[in-house]
Amino acid sequence: MDELIRQAARDLAASSHAIVLTGAGVSTESGVADFRGPKGIWTTNPRAEAQAYQRYDTFLSDPVAYWKEMLGTVGSGSDFYAQMRQVAPNPGHHAIARLEQLGIVKCTITQNVDGLHEKAGTRRVLHYHGTVEKLRCLSCGSRFALEKYSLEELPPLCTCGRPLKYDVVHFGEPIPSDVMDASESEAMECDVMLICGTSAVVYPFAALPAMARRRGPGRPAVKIIEVNAEPTPLTRQGISDCLLQGRTGEILPPLADEAARLL
Ligand code: APR
């Protein structure tokens, strides 16, 4: 086994509050395309990315047009979201769930909206960019399970009377304050941060590792470990201590096995 994996396993086994941060790269081995990797959605279809940047404004100005778009176009609306509901977790997701079951990982903060961490058995998940399984009201903050709405009548309405949108955070949309606050307190409290499958270019999520790195005195020293197919700005800026370069589905299972052996 690679010495970097062995050292990361020692760090995890010795930790008192390890957390995991994930991005689309952990789901590619489940068949869900990422965004900026070589076959990513934005890489292969810049028009879809430009459309995605308009989505939040569309909802604010015309919720019916937003829903017609979300339920209609490929690579963005229900085709993309419907595809996410059909896929299964891969060994990377299962390894993260196992690290939680071992009592090592206390929280998983994900940018992914596919719900695969819960499907793999992870229980404490913060959905930093929301989830396709729910609808959310921007006015009162209420969230509702998607299946409670037929989506025949558009837009779906909140109990407060205002229109509902997918509980997915679109570009330009504020991160829900409950999730933002919980994520930041995890970043301030952790002593190991395992960052898996993210290009670390989208803020404010990408600021969480630097927040952990630069927190003041009186906090435990933090070990920041990346698992990613390629180096990221966190690697290049020295915010992460090491990069386990490769596929999360191949690195995380032996990492979890070795951490379990050391407990
Ligand atoms: N194993 C490890 N790394 C992988 C794998 C894999 N199997 N597959 C892809 N990767 C890497 C890619 O090389 C890339 O560095 O994962 C990273 C995925 O980066 P992005 O596609 O940018 O995804 P992410 O970081 O989650 O994007 C953040 O951008 O468009 C928004 O809301 C969207 O939440 C998303 C956010």
Boltz pocket constraint, residues with backbone or C-beta under 6 A from the ligand:
constraints:
  - pocket:
      binder: B
      contacts: [[A, 22], [A, 23], [A, 24], [A, 25], [A, 26], [A, 28], [A, 29], [A, 34], [A, 35], [A, 36], [A, 37], [A, 38], [A, 40], [A, 111], [A, 112], [A, 129], [A, 169], [A, 197], [A, 198], [A, 199], [A, 200], [A, 201], [A, 202], [A, 227], [A, 228], [A, 229], [A, 230], [A, 231], [A, 246], [A, 247], [A, 248], [A, 249]]
      max_distance: 6.0
